[in-house]
């Protein structure tokens, strides 16, 4: 603890020297991001990497995961959240200490006495959980207990979230950030190339009978057998293979923690495997009519792509209607 405090004190002294040099960290297109907020956030992660040694993409991945977890949660302090660059939100009981009678405590001394995580990261004498530097410094200190190697970091992340799914998703986010070296990864793409014939309509909620009564959780895009299927976003392939309902299918999780489901394929792009990073417009498979049976079953319905979208916010994935998104991506492509 004393060593880490000493690091913080030294870091604050040299921060003014390091800041003008941050542009030297620009890698590839990272320095040219169109969104100034993302550029500022990335520079903050670079600064924390230069001060404490934790790779910036680790911090970016945790921040992005926290951001996706807040999609369905009400913001209790809009003013505080709107003024922040990051979404790292350490719960108050962990910040101040579970036995601390003052759950709004910002005194680093009393927080330490009660075993809280909160630390003063910007040298103003306060440990404010709504302050980006304080929050990131506290999180880094927590992870530093386990080390900063890839394996150590995953152990630290598991200790913080106590959830295997969280560790997996954050690891995937970190891998994507490491590859592209910037944060602007929200581009989307329609799953069928423009030069191919296709048709679709809203089929969300339609009844399905094979395999038991259920609703249709997706949109069917009809196209000729063998039509290329494209990745709709930046993300990581989580699953590829046979599903008795979806036939040959691919599951990909994007940087918004949305799971994209491509089903009834005739085949996959050669060499594609779980763990691969894909980007919008990249060919991942081909339209077919597989499914509704044991591996290899096909031809029980016309060739089409079943496309589904599922979100995860701390529990099981839940499906939502992809049709409005498909229409939007189609319009964007035409423009």
N, C-alpha and C positions, 0 to 999 in steps of 0.2 A: 504494500500500500504506500509506504514512504517513497519507494523507488518510483512508483507511478506518479505520485504528487510532484516529485522532483522533475520528472519528465514533462509534466504539465507546465511547471514554472519556467523551465527552459524553453519550452515550445512557445509560450506566450511572448517571451523575450525576442525570439527569432522570427515570429510570425510576420512582423513588419518587413523583415528582409526577404522572406520567402514569397510573400504575396506578389511582388512585382515580377517574380520569376515563374509564376504559374503558367504563363503562356508557353513556356518551354515543354510543358507536359502534353501539349496538343498532339494527338496521335490520329493520323488519317483525317477523317472529316469531323472529328470531335470538336475542334475549335470553331467550326463553321455551322454549328447547329442553328437552324432558323429560329427556334424558340428561345428567347433570351432567358426565360425562367429555367429551362432545362440546362442552358449553358451555365447559368449561375449555380445551379444545384451541382452540376458536374465539377465545377471549380471548387466547390466546398468539399466534395469527396476527395479531389486531388490534394487539397490542403490537409485534410485529415490523414491521408496516406503519407504525405511528406513529413508530418509531425510525429505520427505514431507507428508507421510501418505496416498498418493493415491495408491490404490491397483495396483500391477504391471500388472495384467491382463487387467486393464482398458487401461493403456498405450500401452501394446502389441496389444490390439484390434484396437486402433486408428492407431498405426503404420502400422499394417497389412492392414487396410482399405486404408490408404494413398498409400501403396505399390501397391495394386490392381488397384487403380485409375490411376497409372502411366504407365500401360501396353501399352496403345496406344498413350501416349504422348511422344514427343521428349524431351530428356534430354538436357537442355540448357547449363549445365556445367558438363560435364562428369567427369572432374577431381575432382570437389567438391563432386559430388554424390558418386563417387567410394571410397572416403575416409571416408564416413559416415557409421555409424552403423544403423541408423534409416532412415525412409522415411518421417518423419514429416516435412512438407514443408509449412510454413506459408507464404502466399503471401506477396510480398514486401510492397504493400500499407497498409496491415494490420500490418505488422511488424514495419514499420517506421512511420505510420500515413498517412491517405489519403491526408492531406494538407501539408505534409512534402515536401519541394522542392527537397530534396535529397533522392531519393528512394533507395539508397545504404547506407544510414546512419547507422553507427554502434555505435554512441554515445548514451549511455543510457539516458543521461539528455535531449538531444534534442528529442529523440524518445518519452520520456515521455511527453515532452512539447506539441508535436503534437498528443498525444493520441494513440501512437502506442503500439503494444503488446510486442515488443522486449525487452528482459531483458538480463543482464549479469549473466549467470548461473554458470560459472567456475571461476569467480573472476579475469579475465584478463583485466577488464576495457572496454571490447568491448561487444556489443550485436550483435552477428553474426548469421544471420538466417541459415547459413550453418554449424553451430556448434551444435552438438547433445545436449550438456548440455544446451546451451542457448535456443535452440528450445524447448526442453522438459520442462525446467523451465518456459518458457513463456506460454506454453500450460497449464501447471499445474496451474499457477497463474490465467489464464483465467477461468479454470474449478472451481478453489477454490472459485470464487465469488458465486457459486451456491451450494457448499457443496460437500461432497464425499460419501453420501449415494447413494444407487443404483438409487433412483428416482431423487435426485439432480444431479447426474452425467449425467443421460439421458437428463435432462433439459439443462445442460451445453453443452452437445454434440449437441443438436438440435440448441441451440443459435449459436454455432460455424459454423455448416454446413447448417442450415436453410432448412433441408430436412429430412422428416420422414424416407425415405428409408435408409439413411445413419445411422440414429440412430438405426434402427432395425438390420442392418447388423453388426454394431459395437457391439451392445449388444450380438448378437449371437456369435461373435468371442470371446468376453470376457468370455462367459459361457463355451465355449469349452476349452479355456486356463485355466480357473479355474478348470475344471475337470481333465485335463491331466497334468497340472503343468509343461509344457515345450512347446517349440516352434516348435519342429520338427514334424510337422503334415502334411507332404506333400505326405505320402504314398498313392498309388492308387491300386485298385484291379479290376480285370475283373468281370463283373456283374453276370456271370454264373459259378457255381462250376465246377472244372476240371473233376470230375467223372461223369458228365452228358453229354449226347449227345446234340450238338447244331451245328448250321451253320449260317454263315452270310457273306455278301459281302457289298461293298460300295453302298449305296442307296441314298446318299446325293443328293438332287436336283431333284430326280425323281418326275414326275407329280402325283398329287393326285386330284381326282375329287369329292369325297364325301364332301358335305358341301361347295362346290365352288372350283374353280380352285386355286390350291396352290402347293407349292413344298414340298417335303419330307424333313423335318428338323431333320434328325437323321439317325440312323442305326437300321435295323430290325435284331434281333437275334432269329432265329427259334429254338424252343426247345419243348419238350413234355409238355402238360398241367400239371401244378402243379410243374414244375421245380423251385427250389428256385432261387430267385433274390437277389443278394448281393449288399450292399452299395459299391460304388466305391471309397469313400474317407471319411475322417473325416469331419463332418459337422452337420448341424441342419435340421431336417425335417420342411419345411415351409408349405407344403400343402399335404393333403391326402384325397382322396375321388373320386367323379365321375366327369369326363369331357366328353362331348358328342363326342369329337374326340378321346380322349385317353382312354375312359372307366375308369376302376378303376386305378388310377394313383397316384404316389408319386413324390413330388418335394423336393429336398434336396439341400441346398446351402453349398458349401465346404469352406475351409479356404483360397482359392484363389479367393473367390467371384464368383465362377462358379456355376450355377444352373444345377443340374442333374435331368433329367426328365425320369421317369420309367413308361411306359404306357402299356395298354391292359392287366393288371394283372387280375388274377382270384380271388385273395384275398390278404390281407395284413398280415404281421406278427402280431399275437395276441398282443394287447396292444399298438401297435405303434400309436403315435399321434403327431400332430404338436408341435414343441418345443423340441422334443426328440433329444438327441445327439447320432449320430451313428458313426461307425468307419469302415474302409475298411474290407470287408469280412463278415460283419454282415448281417444275413438274414433279409430282410425288406418286402418281398412279394413273390408271386408265379406267374409264367408265366400263361397267359390265352389268351382269344380272345375277351375281352370285348371292347365295344365302338361302335362308329358310330350309336348313337341313344340315346334314353332316358335311365335313370338309369336301369341297369340290362340287357341291350342289349348285346348279345354275339353270337359268332359263324358265323359272317359275313366274317371271314377270318381265315386262319390256326393259331394255337397258336404261339405266338412269343412275345418277349419283344421289344418294341420300346424304344430305348435309345437316348436321346438328351442331348446336352450340350449348355448352354447359358451363356454369360458373361455380366457383368454390369460394365460400366465405367463412371457412372454419369448420364446416361439417361435410356432409356428402354433397357431391356435385348435384346441382339442380338445373334442369333444362329450361331454356327460354326460346321464344320464337325467332328463328334466324331470318325469316322472310324480309322484314324491314331493312335489315343490314345488307342482305343480298341486293335489294333494290337500290340502296344507297351506293354500294360499291359498283354496281352496274352503271349508274348515272355518272359516277366519278370517272370511270374508265372511258365513257363516251366523251366526256369533256376533255 
